[in-house]
Amino acid sequence: MTRIPVEHPRYESLITRERIVEGVQIGITSKQGLIAQGRGETFDYLLGERTTTTAAYAERAAVALLLLAHNPIISVNGNVAALVPDQIVALSDVTGAPLEVNLFHRSDARMHKIIEHLSAYGASDVLGKKGDGSLDLKHDRAIVDEVGIYSADVVLVPLEDGDRCSALIAMGKNVITIDLNPLSRTSLSSTVSIIDNITRAIPNMVQFAIEMKHNKTEELESIVDLYNNDKVLSSAMYEMSETLKNMSIERGIEWI
Ligand code: PTJ
């Protein structure tokens, strides 16, 4: 890994890049995952590289859904495994939602390496290898475990590529997504759309889960009932336009 000095103004962003590159080098992240990360970075820049108030509101609602679920599951792909392996295992532990590896660029070798990688961070019984369930999709993300994603009532799908989210919604599930693009098919179709970088969203959710774990069922239900996903999407777009406006003004460019 290239040494990045902590004083570097782009430290967090550069370290994240190093993690994704390392993920490719050790065979857990796809090369396409690098491009996905680059796309995410652009939206994060527009968002001001911070968790907005409405993103935190969505993260709390997502945790409430996971804690209320009878059969929750957390889907993991190559980018998630490279960026937040420790925190995704922690979220699984605190919410009781198992992890299932589900890949767009699926191969036995990557499945195996990701499961090994998560196990090294303390995960046990990672699902995904069985592949005895099927979603209504024409690509390898259709391959799921019967006891996992297939039968889950609440699914957390970070860094999605779009159509799986719709397929899961069509099956009557509640779907939580983490995607920095508020206009992606994923964000537009999910139950709770978290418009935040996964590197901030998952640690935030771990903290919320620790705080909310002993809340009464009615308290969690009320968080979910009051949740408004359209507000989250429109607020993310507003925040992005405000960041652009403020940056323009700071740099002496007239905002018209
Ligand atoms: O590991 P695999 O084989 O399952 O492949 C995973 C990728 C991510 C390559 C695959 O799902 C893919 O191609 O995804 P897309 O279509 O590029 O979509 C990824 C979405 O996640 C985009 O809307 C990005 O803006 C967003 N994104 C990228 N990095 C982050 C992110 N959102 C939150 N945090 C990030 N770090």
py3Dmol code that shows the C-alpha trace and the ligand (Angstrom):
import py3Dmol

protein = """\
ATOM      1  CA  MET A   1       0.000   0.000   0.000  1.00  0.00           C
ATOM      2  CA  THR A   2       1.362   3.445  -0.898  1.00  0.00           C
ATOM      3  CA  ARG A   3       2.190   5.472   2.226  1.00  0.00           C
ATOM      4  CA  ILE A   4      -0.257   8.388   2.505  1.00  0.00           C
ATOM      5  CA  PRO A   5       0.716  11.042   5.097  1.00  0.00           C
ATOM      6  CA  VAL A   6      -2.162  11.761   7.520  1.00  0.00           C
ATOM      7  CA  GLU A   7      -1.625  15.484   6.929  1.00  0.00           C
ATOM      8  CA  HIS A   8      -2.537  15.085   3.246  1.00  0.00           C
ATOM      9  CA  PRO A   9      -5.692  17.175   2.568  1.00  0.00           C
ATOM     10  CA  ARG A  10      -7.249  14.246   0.650  1.00  0.00           C
ATOM     11  CA  TYR A  11      -6.113  11.601   3.192  1.00  0.00           C
ATOM     12  CA  GLU A  12      -9.471   9.813   3.685  1.00  0.00           C
ATOM     13  CA  SER A  13     -10.213   9.665  -0.014  1.00  0.00           C
ATOM     14  CA  LEU A  14      -6.711   8.422  -0.900  1.00  0.00           C
ATOM     15  CA  ILE A  15      -6.747   5.732   1.804  1.00  0.00           C
ATOM     16  CA  THR A  16     -10.106   4.532   0.494  1.00  0.00           C
ATOM     17  CA  ARG A  17      -8.603   4.246  -3.000  1.00  0.00           C
ATOM     18  CA  GLU A  18      -5.705   2.241  -1.590  1.00  0.00           C
ATOM     19  CA  ARG A  19      -8.141  -0.172   0.074  1.00  0.00           C
ATOM     20  CA  ILE A  20     -10.067  -0.749  -3.147  1.00  0.00           C
ATOM     21  CA  VAL A  21      -6.843  -1.269  -5.130  1.00  0.00           C
ATOM     22  CA  GLU A  22      -5.657  -3.736  -2.489  1.00  0.00           C
ATOM     23  CA  GLY A  23      -9.031  -5.493  -2.766  1.00  0.00           C
ATOM     24  CA  VAL A  24      -8.362  -6.028  -6.484  1.00  0.00           C
ATOM     25  CA  GLN A  25      -4.802  -7.187  -5.792  1.00  0.00           C
ATOM     26  CA  ILE A  26      -5.935  -9.856  -3.318  1.00  0.00           C
ATOM     27  CA  GLY A  27      -8.753 -10.993  -5.613  1.00  0.00           C
ATOM     28  CA  ILE A  28     -11.827  -9.906  -3.617  1.00  0.00           C
ATOM     29  CA  THR A  29     -12.785  -6.777  -5.585  1.00  0.00           C
ATOM     30  CA  SER A  30     -13.526  -6.776  -9.322  1.00  0.00           C
ATOM     31  CA  LYS A  31     -11.680  -4.370 -11.617  1.00  0.00           C
ATOM     32  CA  GLN A  32     -15.088  -2.882 -12.368  1.00  0.00           C
ATOM     33  CA  GLY A  33     -15.251  -2.117  -8.643  1.00  0.00           C
ATOM     34  CA  LEU A  34     -12.520   0.502  -9.174  1.00  0.00           C
ATOM     35  CA  ILE A  35     -14.722   2.285 -11.687  1.00  0.00           C
ATOM     36  CA  ALA A  36     -17.721   2.082  -9.364  1.00  0.00           C
ATOM     37  CA  GLN A  37     -15.627   3.651  -6.596  1.00  0.00           C
ATOM     38  CA  GLY A  38     -14.612   6.494  -8.936  1.00  0.00           C
ATOM     39  CA  ARG A  39     -18.243   7.169  -9.756  1.00  0.00           C
ATOM     40  CA  GLY A  40     -19.079   7.181  -6.053  1.00  0.00           C
ATOM     41  CA  GLU A  41     -16.239   9.622  -5.322  1.00  0.00           C
ATOM     42  CA  THR A  42     -17.754  12.147  -7.712  1.00  0.00           C
ATOM     43  CA  PHE A  43     -21.088  12.124  -5.926  1.00  0.00           C
ATOM     44  CA  ASP A  44     -19.350  12.224  -2.556  1.00  0.00           C
ATOM     45  CA  TYR A  45     -17.420  15.329  -3.634  1.00  0.00           C
ATOM     46  CA  LEU A  46     -20.719  16.995  -4.554  1.00  0.00           C
ATOM     47  CA  LEU A  47     -22.174  15.983  -1.196  1.00  0.00           C
ATOM     48  CA  GLY A  48     -19.271  17.650   0.624  1.00  0.00           C
ATOM     49  CA  GLU A  49     -17.816  14.270   1.757  1.00  0.00           C
ATOM     50  CA  ARG A  50     -19.920  14.220   4.919  1.00  0.00           C
ATOM     51  CA  THR A  51     -22.937  12.469   6.351  1.00  0.00           C
ATOM     52  CA  THR A  52     -25.811  14.900   5.908  1.00  0.00           C
ATOM     53  CA  THR A  53     -28.584  15.192   8.487  1.00  0.00           C
ATOM     54  CA  THR A  54     -31.001  13.379   6.181  1.00  0.00           C
ATOM     55  CA  ALA A  55     -28.495  10.592   5.477  1.00  0.00           C
ATOM     56  CA  ALA A  56     -28.200  10.058   9.241  1.00  0.00           C
ATOM     57  CA  TYR A  57     -32.016  10.044   9.432  1.00  0.00           C
ATOM     58  CA  ALA A  58     -32.090   7.292   6.759  1.00  0.00           C
ATOM     59  CA  GLU A  59     -29.367   5.349   8.567  1.00  0.00           C
ATOM     60  CA  ARG A  60     -31.422   5.365  11.777  1.00  0.00           C
ATOM     61  CA  ALA A  61     -34.534   4.202   9.920  1.00  0.00           C
ATOM     62  CA  ALA A  62     -32.484   1.462   8.252  1.00  0.00           C
ATOM     63  CA  VAL A  63     -31.221   0.238  11.624  1.00  0.00           C
ATOM     64  CA  ALA A  64     -34.775   0.268  13.000  1.00  0.00           C
ATOM     65  CA  LEU A  65     -35.893  -1.891  10.033  1.00  0.00           C
ATOM     66  CA  LEU A  66     -33.027  -4.336  10.590  1.00  0.00           C
ATOM     67  CA  LEU A  67     -33.760  -4.594  14.314  1.00  0.00           C
ATOM     68  CA  LEU A  68     -37.484  -5.140  13.677  1.00  0.00           C
ATOM     69  CA  ALA A  69     -36.932  -7.752  10.950  1.00  0.00           C
ATOM     70  CA  HIS A  70     -37.702 -11.434  11.493  1.00  0.00           C
ATOM     71  CA  ASN A  71     -35.177 -12.575   8.915  1.00  0.00           C
ATOM     72  CA  PRO A  72     -32.766  -9.762   7.988  1.00  0.00           C
ATOM     73  CA  ILE A  73     -29.725 -10.187   5.742  1.00  0.00           C
ATOM     74  CA  ILE A  74     -26.749  -8.042   4.739  1.00  0.00           C
ATOM     75  CA  SER A  75     -25.536  -8.529   1.167  1.00  0.00           C
ATOM     76  CA  VAL A  76     -21.791  -8.144   0.590  1.00  0.00           C
ATOM     77  CA  ASN A  77     -19.971  -7.562  -2.715  1.00  0.00           C
ATOM     78  CA  GLY A  78     -16.318  -7.030  -3.576  1.00  0.00           C
ATOM     79  CA  ASN A  79     -16.289  -3.296  -2.821  1.00  0.00           C
ATOM     80  CA  VAL A  80     -17.967  -3.707   0.562  1.00  0.00           C
ATOM     81  CA  ALA A  81     -15.526  -6.458   1.548  1.00  0.00           C
ATOM     82  CA  ALA A  82     -12.546  -4.267   0.645  1.00  0.00           C
ATOM     83  CA  LEU A  83     -13.780  -1.014   2.189  1.00  0.00           C
ATOM     84  CA  VAL A  84     -15.529  -1.924   5.452  1.00  0.00           C
ATOM     85  CA  PRO A  85     -14.866  -5.590   6.356  1.00  0.00           C
ATOM     86  CA  ASP A  86     -14.555  -4.940  10.104  1.00  0.00           C
ATOM     87  CA  GLN A  87     -17.600  -2.658  10.295  1.00  0.00           C
ATOM     88  CA  ILE A  88     -19.882  -4.878   8.200  1.00  0.00           C
ATOM     89  CA  VAL A  89     -19.057  -7.789  10.525  1.00  0.00           C
ATOM     90  CA  ALA A  90     -19.773  -5.523  13.520  1.00  0.00           C
ATOM     91  CA  LEU A  91     -23.137  -4.481  12.008  1.00  0.00           C
ATOM     92  CA  SER A  92     -24.027  -8.131  11.450  1.00  0.00           C
ATOM     93  CA  ASP A  93     -23.124  -8.953  15.059  1.00  0.00           C
ATOM     94  CA  VAL A  94     -25.065  -6.112  16.660  1.00  0.00           C
ATOM     95  CA  THR A  95     -28.221  -6.451  14.513  1.00  0.00           C
ATOM     96  CA  GLY A  96     -28.184 -10.248  14.233  1.00  0.00           C
ATOM     97  CA  ALA A  97     -28.431  -9.980  10.427  1.00  0.00           C
ATOM     98  CA  PRO A  98     -26.241 -12.632   8.732  1.00  0.00           C
ATOM     99  CA  LEU A  99     -23.863 -11.746   5.883  1.00  0.00           C
ATOM    100  CA  GLU A 100     -24.378 -13.168   2.390  1.00  0.00           C
ATOM    101  CA  VAL A 101     -21.889 -12.718  -0.430  1.00  0.00           C
ATOM    102  CA  ASN A 102     -23.728 -11.877  -3.660  1.00  0.00           C
ATOM    103  CA  LEU A 103     -21.710 -10.846  -6.700  1.00  0.00           C
ATOM    104  CA  PHE A 104     -22.382  -9.352 -10.090  1.00  0.00           C
ATOM    105  CA  HIS A 105     -19.033 -10.640 -11.411  1.00  0.00           C
ATOM    106  CA  ARG A 106     -19.423 -14.004  -9.714  1.00  0.00           C
ATOM    107  CA  SER A 107     -16.713 -16.670  -9.651  1.00  0.00           C
ATOM    108  CA  ASP A 108     -16.074 -19.485  -7.190  1.00  0.00           C
ATOM    109  CA  ALA A 109     -12.627 -18.057  -6.475  1.00  0.00           C
ATOM    110  CA  ARG A 110     -13.977 -14.601  -5.547  1.00  0.00           C
ATOM    111  CA  MET A 111     -16.815 -16.074  -3.475  1.00  0.00           C
ATOM    112  CA  HIS A 112     -14.291 -18.141  -1.540  1.00  0.00           C
ATOM    113  CA  LYS A 113     -11.815 -15.279  -1.056  1.00  0.00           C
ATOM    114  CA  ILE A 114     -14.483 -12.853   0.177  1.00  0.00           C
ATOM    115  CA  ILE A 115     -15.838 -15.388   2.669  1.00  0.00           C
ATOM    116  CA  GLU A 116     -12.278 -16.038   3.901  1.00  0.00           C
ATOM    117  CA  HIS A 117     -11.642 -12.289   4.128  1.00  0.00           C
ATOM    118  CA  LEU A 118     -14.790 -11.683   6.207  1.00  0.00           C
ATOM    119  CA  SER A 119     -13.938 -14.664   8.416  1.00  0.00           C
ATOM    120  CA  ALA A 120     -10.531 -13.116   9.105  1.00  0.00           C
ATOM    121  CA  TYR A 121     -12.464 -10.121  10.509  1.00  0.00           C
ATOM    122  CA  GLY A 122     -14.479 -12.386  12.800  1.00  0.00           C
ATOM    123  CA  ALA A 123     -17.494 -13.349  10.657  1.00  0.00           C
ATOM    124  CA  SER A 124     -18.908 -16.825  11.087  1.00  0.00           C
ATOM    125  CA  ASP A 125     -21.334 -18.671   8.791  1.00  0.00           C
ATOM    126  CA  VAL A 126     -21.146 -16.278   5.855  1.00  0.00           C
ATOM    127  CA  LEU A 127     -23.839 -17.299   3.341  1.00  0.00           C
ATOM    128  CA  GLY A 128     -23.788 -17.188  -0.458  1.00  0.00           C
ATOM    129  CA  LYS A 129     -21.877 -20.264  -1.592  1.00  0.00           C
ATOM    130  CA  LYS A 130     -24.861 -22.605  -1.681  1.00  0.00           C
ATOM    131  CA  GLY A 131     -26.766 -20.635  -4.301  1.00  0.00           C
ATOM    132  CA  ASP A 132     -29.901 -22.788  -3.951  1.00  0.00           C
ATOM    133  CA  GLY A 133     -32.310 -19.862  -4.401  1.00  0.00           C
ATOM    134  CA  SER A 134     -32.946 -17.729  -7.461  1.00  0.00           C
ATOM    135  CA  LEU A 135     -34.144 -14.162  -8.048  1.00  0.00           C
ATOM    136  CA  ASP A 136     -35.957 -13.022 -11.183  1.00  0.00           C
ATOM    137  CA  LEU A 137     -32.818 -11.612 -12.852  1.00  0.00           C
ATOM    138  CA  LYS A 138     -30.832 -12.553 -15.954  1.00  0.00           C
ATOM    139  CA  HIS A 139     -27.365 -12.226 -14.408  1.00  0.00           C
ATOM    140  CA  ASP A 140     -25.391 -13.865 -11.625  1.00  0.00           C
ATOM    141  CA  ARG A 141     -26.827 -11.673  -8.898  1.00  0.00           C
ATOM    142  CA  ALA A 142     -29.869 -13.911  -9.277  1.00  0.00           C
ATOM    143  CA  ILE A 143     -27.960 -16.666  -7.458  1.00  0.00           C
ATOM    144  CA  VAL A 144     -28.797 -16.423  -3.750  1.00  0.00           C
ATOM    145  CA  ASP A 145     -29.142 -18.688  -0.737  1.00  0.00           C
ATOM    146  CA  GLU A 146     -32.615 -19.967   0.075  1.00  0.00           C
ATOM    147  CA  VAL A 147     -32.166 -19.315   3.812  1.00  0.00           C
ATOM    148  CA  GLY A 148     -30.543 -15.935   3.166  1.00  0.00           C
ATOM    149  CA  ILE A 149     -31.506 -13.256   0.643  1.00  0.00           C
ATOM    150  CA  TYR A 150     -34.244 -15.421  -0.903  1.00  0.00           C
ATOM    151  CA  SER A 151     -36.331 -15.729   2.259  1.00  0.00           C
ATOM    152  CA  ALA A 152     -35.278 -12.488   4.022  1.00  0.00           C
ATOM    153  CA  ASP A 153     -37.870  -9.848   4.926  1.00  0.00           C
ATOM    154  CA  VAL A 154     -35.321  -6.997   5.124  1.00  0.00           C
ATOM    155  CA  VAL A 155     -32.234  -6.852   2.880  1.00  0.00           C
ATOM    156  CA  LEU A 156     -29.368  -4.377   3.152  1.00  0.00           C
ATOM    157  CA  VAL A 157     -27.718  -4.019  -0.254  1.00  0.00           C
ATOM    158  CA  PRO A 158     -24.775  -1.631  -0.249  1.00  0.00           C
ATOM    159  CA  LEU A 159     -23.377  -0.535  -3.634  1.00  0.00           C
ATOM    160  CA  GLU A 160     -26.021  -2.084  -5.787  1.00  0.00           C
ATOM    161  CA  ASP A 161     -26.202  -2.055  -9.567  1.00  0.00           C
ATOM    162  CA  GLY A 162     -29.912  -1.391  -9.886  1.00  0.00           C
ATOM    163  CA  ASP A 163     -32.198  -4.158 -10.970  1.00  0.00           C
ATOM    164  CA  ARG A 164     -31.698  -6.510  -8.013  1.00  0.00           C
ATOM    165  CA  CYS A 165     -33.193  -3.883  -5.732  1.00  0.00           C
ATOM    166  CA  SER A 166     -36.353  -3.762  -7.871  1.00  0.00           C
ATOM    167  CA  ALA A 167     -36.515  -7.571  -7.984  1.00  0.00           C
ATOM    168  CA  LEU A 168     -36.320  -7.762  -4.186  1.00  0.00           C
ATOM    169  CA  ILE A 169     -38.982  -5.058  -3.778  1.00  0.00           C
ATOM    170  CA  ALA A 170     -41.214  -6.992  -6.209  1.00  0.00           C
ATOM    171  CA  MET A 171     -40.879  -9.989  -3.868  1.00  0.00           C
ATOM    172  CA  GLY A 172     -42.394  -7.864  -1.079  1.00  0.00           C
ATOM    173  CA  LYS A 173     -39.178  -7.275   0.858  1.00  0.00           C
ATOM    174  CA  ASN A 174     -38.021  -4.086   2.523  1.00  0.00           C
ATOM    175  CA  VAL A 175     -34.760  -3.053   0.861  1.00  0.00           C
ATOM    176  CA  ILE A 176     -32.152  -0.729   2.350  1.00  0.00           C
ATOM    177  CA  THR A 177     -29.523   0.574  -0.069  1.00  0.00           C
ATOM    178  CA  ILE A 178     -26.346   2.594   0.314  1.00  0.00           C
ATOM    179  CA  ASP A 179     -25.562   4.471  -2.885  1.00  0.00           C
ATOM    180  CA  LEU A 180     -24.077   7.955  -3.259  1.00  0.00           C
ATOM    181  CA  ASN A 181     -26.103   8.587  -6.418  1.00  0.00           C
ATOM    182  CA  PRO A 182     -29.599   9.763  -5.380  1.00  0.00           C
ATOM    183  CA  LEU A 183     -30.838   9.330  -8.962  1.00  0.00           C
ATOM    184  CA  SER A 184     -29.663   5.755  -9.514  1.00  0.00           C
ATOM    185  CA  ARG A 185     -32.306   3.088 -10.177  1.00  0.00           C
ATOM    186  CA  THR A 186     -31.236   1.603  -6.856  1.00  0.00           C
ATOM    187  CA  SER A 187     -31.832   4.752  -4.822  1.00  0.00           C
ATOM    188  CA  LEU A 188     -35.119   5.443  -6.598  1.00  0.00           C
ATOM    189  CA  SER A 189     -36.545   1.982  -5.978  1.00  0.00           C
ATOM    190  CA  SER A 190     -35.489   1.127  -2.416  1.00  0.00           C
ATOM    191  CA  THR A 191     -37.476   1.361   0.812  1.00  0.00           C
ATOM    192  CA  VAL A 192     -34.704   3.270   2.591  1.00  0.00           C
ATOM    193  CA  SER A 193     -32.065   4.965   0.408  1.00  0.00           C
ATOM    194  CA  ILE A 194     -28.911   5.936   2.262  1.00  0.00           C
ATOM    195  CA  ILE A 195     -27.119   8.600   0.225  1.00  0.00           C
ATOM    196  CA  ASP A 196     -23.769   8.428   1.963  1.00  0.00           C
ATOM    197  CA  ASN A 197     -20.344   6.886   1.485  1.00  0.00           C
ATOM    198  CA  ILE A 198     -20.326   3.310   2.718  1.00  0.00           C
ATOM    199  CA  THR A 199     -17.139   4.139   4.656  1.00  0.00           C
ATOM    200  CA  ARG A 200     -19.209   6.508   6.827  1.00  0.00           C
ATOM    201  CA  ALA A 201     -22.648   4.867   6.585  1.00  0.00           C
ATOM    202  CA  ILE A 202     -21.733   1.462   7.994  1.00  0.00           C
ATOM    203  CA  PRO A 203     -19.806   2.782  11.054  1.00  0.00           C
ATOM    204  CA  ASN A 204     -22.718   5.199  11.715  1.00  0.00           C
ATOM    205  CA  MET A 205     -25.184   2.320  11.509  1.00  0.00           C
ATOM    206  CA  VAL A 206     -23.106   0.246  13.940  1.00  0.00           C
ATOM    207  CA  GLN A 207     -23.285   3.116  16.454  1.00  0.00           C
ATOM    208  CA  PHE A 208     -27.041   3.591  15.930  1.00  0.00           C
ATOM    209  CA  ALA A 209     -27.598  -0.148  16.316  1.00  0.00           C
ATOM    210  CA  ILE A 210     -25.688  -0.208  19.611  1.00  0.00           C
ATOM    211  CA  GLU A 211     -27.812   2.726  20.850  1.00  0.00           C
ATOM    212  CA  MET A 212     -31.154   1.404  19.550  1.00  0.00           C
ATOM    213  CA  LYS A 213     -30.735  -2.306  20.180  1.00  0.00           C
ATOM    214  CA  HIS A 214     -32.706  -2.175  23.445  1.00  0.00           C
ATOM    215  CA  ASN A 215     -35.389   0.237  22.234  1.00  0.00           C
ATOM    216  CA  LYS A 216     -38.971  -0.939  22.594  1.00  0.00           C
ATOM    217  CA  THR A 217     -40.587  -2.404  19.460  1.00  0.00           C
ATOM    218  CA  GLU A 218     -43.090   0.508  19.371  1.00  0.00           C
ATOM    219  CA  GLU A 219     -40.218   3.027  19.382  1.00  0.00           C
ATOM    220  CA  LEU A 220     -38.544   1.297  16.422  1.00  0.00           C
ATOM    221  CA  GLU A 221     -41.881   1.024  14.602  1.00  0.00           C
ATOM    222  CA  SER A 222     -42.502   4.711  15.056  1.00  0.00           C
ATOM    223  CA  ILE A 223     -39.082   5.560  13.503  1.00  0.00           C
ATOM    224  CA  VAL A 224     -40.017   3.434  10.479  1.00  0.00           C
ATOM    225  CA  ASP A 225     -43.582   4.810  10.250  1.00  0.00           C
ATOM    226  CA  LEU A 226     -42.399   8.432  10.289  1.00  0.00           C
ATOM    227  CA  TYR A 227     -39.688   7.814   7.712  1.00  0.00           C
ATOM    228  CA  ASN A 228     -40.071   9.564   4.342  1.00  0.00           C
ATOM    229  CA  ASN A 229     -37.757   8.323   1.575  1.00  0.00           C
ATOM    230  CA  ASP A 230     -38.728  11.019  -0.956  1.00  0.00           C
ATOM    231  CA  LYS A 231     -37.533  13.629   1.535  1.00  0.00           C
ATOM    232  CA  VAL A 232     -34.154  11.852   1.733  1.00  0.00           C
ATOM    233  CA  LEU A 233     -33.740  11.797  -2.053  1.00  0.00           C
ATOM    234  CA  SER A 234     -34.735  15.403  -2.631  1.00  0.00           C
ATOM    235  CA  SER A 235     -32.628  16.577   0.301  1.00  0.00           C
ATOM    236  CA  ALA A 236     -29.532  14.812  -1.104  1.00  0.00           C
ATOM    237  CA  MET A 237     -29.991  16.622  -4.428  1.00  0.00           C
ATOM    238  CA  TYR A 238     -30.527  19.938  -2.649  1.00  0.00           C
ATOM    239  CA  GLU A 239     -27.354  19.393  -0.561  1.00  0.00           C
ATOM    240  CA  MET A 240     -25.363  18.649  -3.719  1.00  0.00           C
ATOM    241  CA  SER A 241     -26.582  21.784  -5.470  1.00  0.00           C
ATOM    242  CA  GLU A 242     -25.828  23.848  -2.345  1.00  0.00           C
ATOM    243  CA  THR A 243     -22.282  22.425  -2.161  1.00  0.00           C
ATOM    244  CA  LEU A 244     -21.744  23.363  -5.813  1.00  0.00           C
ATOM    245  CA  LYS A 245     -23.152  26.833  -5.227  1.00  0.00           C
ATOM    246  CA  ASN A 246     -20.969  27.439  -2.160  1.00  0.00           C
ATOM    247  CA  MET A 247     -17.835  26.128  -3.884  1.00  0.00           C
ATOM    248  CA  SER A 248     -18.487  28.363  -6.879  1.00  0.00           C
ATOM    249  CA  ILE A 249     -18.950  31.427  -4.698  1.00  0.00           C
ATOM    250  CA  GLU A 250     -15.809  30.607  -2.635  1.00  0.00           C
ATOM    251  CA  ARG A 251     -13.805  30.365  -5.853  1.00  0.00           C
ATOM    252  CA  GLY A 252     -15.160  33.682  -7.141  1.00  0.00           C
ATOM    253  CA  ILE A 253     -17.359  32.164  -9.843  1.00  0.00           C
ATOM    254  CA  GLU A 254     -20.744  33.819 -10.178  1.00  0.00           C
ATOM    255  CA  TRP A 255     -23.654  31.433  -9.394  1.00  0.00           C
ATOM    256  CA  ILE A 256     -26.409  32.147 -11.921  1.00  0.00           C
TER     257      ILE A 256
END
"""
ligand_1 = """\
36
PTJ
O -18.298 -7.209 -6.494
P -19.296 -7.291 -7.623
O -18.839 -8.257 -8.690
O -20.673 -7.642 -7.153
O -19.392 -5.859 -8.326
C -19.716 -4.738 -7.545
C -19.841 -3.434 -8.384
C -19.830 -2.264 -7.419
C -18.650 -3.325 -9.329
C -21.159 -3.481 -9.182
O -22.226 -3.615 -8.311
C -21.328 -2.248 -10.046
O -20.893 -2.210 -11.188
O -21.959 -1.239 -9.454
P -22.346 0.142 -10.212
O -23.357 -0.110 -11.270
O -21.093 0.870 -10.616
O -23.064 0.924 -9.054
C -22.409 1.266 -7.879
C -23.124 2.469 -7.279
O -22.543 2.664 -5.991
C -22.944 3.776 -8.066
O -24.167 4.489 -8.109
C -21.910 4.568 -7.251
O -22.162 5.959 -7.296
C -22.134 4.021 -5.856
N -20.898 4.005 -5.044
C -19.640 3.731 -5.458
N -18.784 3.773 -4.430
C -19.516 4.067 -3.328
C -20.875 4.206 -3.718
N -21.854 4.481 -2.838
C -21.511 4.594 -1.538
N -20.226 4.479 -1.087
C -19.205 4.219 -1.951
N -17.952 4.107 -1.502
"""
view = py3Dmol.view(width=600, height=400)
view.addModel(protein, "pdb")
view.setStyle({"model": 0}, {"cartoon": {"style": "trace"}})
view.addModel(ligand_1, "xyz")
view.setStyle({"model": 1}, {"stick": {}})
view.zoomTo()
view.show()
